[in-house]
Each structure stands twice: as C-alpha cells, then as structure tokens.
Amino acid sequence: MTEKGNSADQAENTNKEFSIQKIYCKDVSFETPNSPEIFREQWQPEVNLQIGNATKILAENIHEIVLTVTVTAKLGDKTAYLVEVQQAGIFNIINYTQEEMGIMVGAYCPTVLFPYVREVVSDIVTKGGFPQLLLAPVNFDALYQQHLQQQNSAKTEQSNATTH
C-alpha cells in the first residue's frame, strides 16, 4: 500500500504545471504635483509603499495576476511624486490543490512580477527628474501568511460575535 500511495503522490506531483504565458505592464501613473518648485527643496523624502494584488481567471487553468505597487514620496506636507504601477502576468497553473493555488496566486506569482515592477518604478522616478528609487525586496510568502492570519482572525471574531 505504501508504494501505491507514493506512486499516486508522484503522479499527482508530475501532473502539476506552472508556466508564464506573458508578463506585461498593465497601467502606469506618475504625478509630480509640486514640480518644478519641489526640485529646489532638500531631498530627504518620506517614502510610503503600498502593495496589492488581484487575480482574474481568464480560462480553465489560466490566470491573470496583477501586482499593484503605489509609491508616494513626500517632503514635509508636499508630495514630490506619486507612482502607481500595475504589473500583470498571465500564468498557466494546472493541478494544484486549493491551498496550493492560494500560495501560487497570492505569493509565488507576485514574487515573479515584483522585479518588473521594481524596474518600472526606478525608471519612471529617474525620468521624472528625481534620484533613483530602488524598492527593497518584498517577502510575498510572509505577506500571504499575514493575510491568511488576518482572515482567520476576522472569521473567529465573527463567529464569537454570533455565538454571544
């Protein structure tokens, strides 16, 4: 029996497929509302980074994942620049369990897309006349686990509220 179980696991693992069909920049926005005056200020910005992702099923086993990164740089109360990039990819994801799919679309695919977002942000900030901005690496696995914990906490709070 152990051999059958192992061969079934191996067969299941060999049937899993992951491939990238396309990676593309879906949307880019760059604003510098206080230029050219902002260029005369001492450059010590406060930089705020927001990250999100969305999933859309295009066909069976074909998913579009969109990683959205928004960077706001401020000098005091003045916005130096605001950059928003939506980097997308079309991925074939076949024969993964529901739990594995969550990890693939919530962590793995965003990890694949992040270097592209990082490059676009760096290029557009530099072309906007500002010092280069290199985004630090992001641990999407940890962010995904944090998201799951928040969901579980919310479900626990809801069930406690309904039982009392």
N, C-alpha and C positions, 0 to 999 in steps of 0.2 A: 504493500500500500504506500509506503513511503516513497518508493520510486515513482509511482503514478502521480502522487502529489507533487513531487519535484519536477517531473516532466510536464505536468499541467502548468506549474508556475513558470517554467522555462518557455513553454509555448505561449503563455499569456504575455510574458516579457518580450518575446521576439516579435509579437504582433503589434507592439506599441510603435507608433511612428510619430516623429516630430520633424517638421521641415518648415523653412521660411519660404513663402512664395514671393513676398515683396516687402520692402521697407521704404517708407516714403514720409515726407513732411506734409502733414495734412493742413496745418494752419500755423501761421507765424504772425505775431503782432509785436511791434516795437514803438514805444512812445517816449519822447523826451519833452515833457510839457514845459520845462523851465529853461530850455536852451534858447539862446546861447549864454544867458546870464549864469547858468549853473557851472559853466566851464571856468569861471573866474573864482569859484569857491575852493577852499582847501579840500582835497579829495580824501575824506575819511567817512565813507558811506556806511550806513546801516543797511545790510542786505537781508531781505526776507525771501525765503524759498518755500513754495507750496508745490506739492506733488499729488497727482491723482491719476487714476487710470479707469478706463471703461472698456467693456467687451461687447462685441456685437457678433452674433452668429450669422455668417454670410450664406452658408450651405452646410450640409452634413459634414462635420469634422473640419470645417474651415471657419476660422475666427479672425475678426479684425480686433486687434488690441490697440488702444490709443493711450499713450502716456502723455499727460499734460503737465508741463512744468511752467510755473509762473515765478519770475524773479522781479522783485521791486527793490531798487536802490534809492535810499533817501539820504539827504544831507540836512539834518535837523528836521524841519517840517516840510521841506521841499523835496518833491520827487525828482530825482535825477533821471531815472529811466524805469520803464516797466517793459518786461519782455514776457511774452507768453508763446510757448511752442507746443504744438500738438504733433508728436511723432507717432506714426502709426506703422503697424505691420500686419501682414496677412499670413497666418500660420495654419499649417495642417497639423492637427492634434488628434491622433487616432488611437482608440483602445486604452484610454486612461480611465481610472475609476473617478467617481465624482469628487472625492477628496483630492486625488492627484490633479484633476482638472483645475480645481481651485488654486492649487500651488502653481500650476503651469501659467494660468492667465493672470493670477494675482502677484506672482513673484518672478517666475522664470522669464516670461516674455517681456515684462518691463525691464528686467536686467539686460536683456538683449537690446532693447531700444534705447536705453539710457546713454550709451556713448554717442549715439547720433544726436540726441537732444543736447548733450554737453557741447558738442562741436557747433551746432547751430547757435546756441546761446553765446558761446565765446565769439564766434564770427560776427554776429549781429551787434553785440555790445562794442566790439572793436570798431566796426564800420560806423557805429553811431558816434565815434569820437571819444569813447571812454576807455580807461585802462582795461586790459584783458581780464575777463572773469572766467575762471576755471572752476566749475562745480565740483565739489568733493564727491567721491564715490558714495553711492547710496546702497544700503543693505536692504533690498526689497524682501528678502526672506523674513527679516526681523519685522519690517513694516507689515507684512502679511500676517504674521503671527500676532502682532499687536491688534490688527483689525479683527482677527478671529476672537481674541480675548474680549475686545470691546463688544462684539456681537453677543458673545456668551453672557457677559455681564448684563447687557440690556435685556436678554431673554430671561435671565434669573430674576432681575428686578421686576419685570412684567409679571412673571408667574407668582412672585411673592406678593405683589400688589393685588392680584386677582384672588389669591387664597385668603387674604386678610380682610 
